[in-house]
Amino acid sequence: MPKITVDPELCKCCGLCLAVCPHKLLGISEEFNKSGYHFAEQRDSAKCTGCRLCGIMCPDAAISVYK
């Protein structure tokens, strides 16, 4: 089963990953990172296909996808 991990300290919540996820599995955390940004988080891991679009689109390399 594929898994998405987001490094909260690298994410500045630009929203690109949320926009490209074909299954809308990512959302915005209510927590803040050390820089004061909300960060992306995976909401439903069971539906992830491992397409890696979120990781490819992330300009800060904050997302890793494991198959």
C-alpha positions as CSV (number, residue, x, y, z in Angstrom):
1,M,0.0,0.0,0.0
2,P,1.5,3.4,-1.0
3,K,2.2,5.9,1.7
4,I,2.7,9.7,1.6
5,T,4.8,11.5,4.2
6,V,5.0,15.2,4.5
7,D,7.8,16.9,6.3
8,P,5.9,19.7,8.2
9,E,9.0,21.8,8.6
10,L,9.6,22.0,4.8
11,C,6.0,22.5,3.8
12,K,4.8,26.1,3.4
13,C,1.3,25.0,2.3
14,C,1.3,26.4,-1.2
15,G,-1.5,24.0,-2.1
16,L,0.0,22.6,-5.2
17,C,-0.1,19.0,-3.9
18,L,-3.8,19.4,-2.9
19,A,-4.7,20.6,-6.4
20,V,-3.0,17.7,-8.3
21,C,-4.0,14.8,-6.1
22,P,-6.5,12.9,-8.3
23,H,-8.2,11.3,-5.3
24,K,-8.2,14.5,-3.1
25,L,-6.3,12.6,-0.3
26,L,-4.4,15.6,1.0
27,G,-5.6,18.3,3.3
28,I,-4.4,21.2,5.4
29,S,-3.4,20.5,9.0
30,E,-4.8,22.7,11.7
31,E,-1.3,22.7,13.3
32,F,1.5,25.1,12.5
33,N,5.2,24.3,11.7
34,K,8.1,26.2,13.3
35,S,7.9,28.9,10.5
36,G,4.2,29.5,11.3
37,Y,2.7,27.8,8.3
38,H,-0.1,25.3,8.2
39,F,1.2,22.2,6.4
40,A,-0.3,19.5,4.1
41,E,-1.2,16.1,5.5
42,Q,-2.5,12.9,4.1
43,R,-6.2,12.3,5.0
44,D,-7.0,8.9,3.6
45,S,-4.1,6.5,3.0
46,A,-6.3,3.6,1.9
47,K,-7.2,5.2,-1.4
48,C,-3.6,6.3,-2.3
49,T,-2.5,4.8,-5.6
50,G,1.1,6.0,-5.3
51,C,1.0,8.2,-8.5
52,R,3.6,10.6,-6.9
53,L,2.0,13.7,-8.5
54,C,2.0,15.4,-5.1
55,G,5.7,14.8,-4.6
56,I,6.5,15.9,-8.1
57,M,4.6,19.1,-7.8
58,C,6.0,20.1,-4.3
59,P,8.4,23.0,-4.9
60,D,10.0,22.4,-1.5
61,A,10.5,18.6,-1.7
62,A,8.5,18.2,1.5
63,I,6.5,15.2,0.2
64,S,7.8,11.6,-0.2
65,V,5.7,8.8,-1.7
66,Y,6.6,5.2,-0.8
67,K,5.1,2.3,-2.7
